[in-house]
Amino acid sequence: MLQIINIAEIVVAILLIGSILMQNRGAGLSSSFGGDFGGYYSKRGLEKFLMQFTVLLATLFILLAIANLVMANKFS
């Protein structure tokens, strides 16, 4: 069971890295400090899906990490 959680965590981590890298570069915190300011706009289409997918993957990664910790302590 622990191996399945480890493999799932690796897959989720790779997908999370990919979804973060695919997001818009100008949407970061740098625009708050005088960076590329394009004004406020709402996310639509693929950008909205990527943001929601990233949040889902991050939540899943945290849950898998907690499950991994609980299972490792249970079997040791």
Buried (B, 14 or more C-beta within 10 A) or exposed (E): EEEEBBEBBEEBBEBBEEBEEEBEEEBEEEEEEEEEEEEEEEBEEEBEEBBEBBEBBBEBBEEBBEBBEEBEEEEE
